[in-house]
Amino acid sequence: MPMYLRITAMLAFATVLFAACGGEEPGTQANPRTIEIEALDEFAFDPDEVTVQSGETIRFVVTNPGEVVHEFVLGPEHVQMAHEEASEMGEEHGEMQMEDQLAAFDIEPGQTEEATVTFDNAGEMLYGCHEAGHYDAGMVGTVTVET
């Protein structure tokens, strides 16, 4: 087989392999990678797990296709617990700003909201809905930040 055909075949194989491994280009601040999430009336996010790279910038596009208001709060467990506590006490917490919180917004039925976030450190981050009873019912997802 001529050399140029071997090189072409190897490049084609590498492209297929890269695509099969989920090899999307990591998001940058200039060109964030988009992750779409649905907030479902069944007290769930779809997907409920996503993986990103440390240093990667992600544009979360969160859609509420249902009939109930949901929230998207992105941050570590202590951020989730602060929002949950405020919700249980009947406080307005959607606009709460706190250390380590990466995003927080309401998503009205039929609406889409978004937030762009850069993940600086490896580990796990949570996203949750803190409308009354939703978080306790399991409306929480995980962002795994890999190095």
VENLINWO-V887146 format. One record per run of one state. SS is the DSSP state (a for helix, b for strand, c for the rest). FROM is the first residue (numbers start at 1). TO is the last residue. Records with the same first field share a line. If there is no record, write none. Layout:
SS: FROM-TO  FROM-TO
//
This chain:
c: 1-2  21-32  41-43  47-48  54-56  64-69  76-76  89-102  108-111  119-122  129-139  147-147
a: 3-20  77-88
b: 33-40  44-46  49-53  57-63  70-75  103-107  112-118  123-128  140-146
//
